[in-house]
Amino acid sequence: MKVSRNAQRTIEYLHEHQPTTVARMVLDGGMNSRDASNAVHDGVGRGVFEASRTPAQAEARDRNIS
């Protein structure tokens, strides 16, 4: 399964590059943006990764929800 393989690559990447973004993972090579995004989304859904937001991102999200 491609997603599982990409999730494993993401885990290996994160061991050396934390914190990071999907965009940074793509710039560093190894996966295209769709594969990286899918791997992170799958990993977060399975509880392997934890998504976090900067205070500015959280504030912007809260403004859009209200």
C-alpha positions in Angstrom: 0.0 0.0 0.0 1.4 3.3 -1.1 -0.1 5.3 1.8 1.5 2.9 4.3 4.8 3.2 2.6 4.6 7.0 2.6 3.5 7.0 6.2 6.6 5.0 7.1 8.8 7.5 5.1 7.0 10.3 7.0 7.8 8.7 10.3 11.5 8.4 9.3 11.5 12.0 8.1 10.0 13.3 11.4 12.6 11.6 13.5 15.1 14.1 12.1 13.0 17.1 11.2 10.6 18.3 13.9 8.6 20.5 13.8 7.9 20.6 10.1 5.1 21.2 7.6 3.9 19.2 4.6 5.3 21.9 2.3 8.8 21.5 3.9 8.6 17.7 3.5 7.9 18.2 -0.2 10.6 20.8 -0.6 13.1 18.4 1.0 12.2 15.8 -1.6 11.0 12.2 -1.5 7.2 12.8 -1.9 4.9 15.0 -3.9 2.5 17.2 -2.1 -0.5 14.8 -2.5 1.4 11.8 -1.2 2.8 13.7 1.8 -0.5 15.2 2.6 -2.3 11.8 2.4 0.4 10.2 4.6 0.1 12.9 7.3 -3.7 12.8 7.2 -3.7 9.0 7.5 -1.1 9.1 10.3 -3.1 11.7 12.2 -6.3 9.7 11.8 -4.6 6.6 13.1 -3.0 8.4 16.1 0.5 8.0 14.8 1.1 11.7 14.4 -0.3 14.7 16.3 -1.2 17.8 14.4 -0.5 21.1 16.0 -1.0 24.7 15.1 0.9 27.8 15.9 -0.9 30.4 18.0 -1.5 32.5 14.9 -3.0 29.6 13.0 -5.3 28.7 15.9 -6.4 32.3 16.2 -7.2 32.5 12.4 -9.1 29.3 12.6 -11.1 30.5 15.6 -12.0 33.7 13.7 -13.3 31.7 10.7 -15.4 29.4 12.8 -17.1 32.2 14.8 
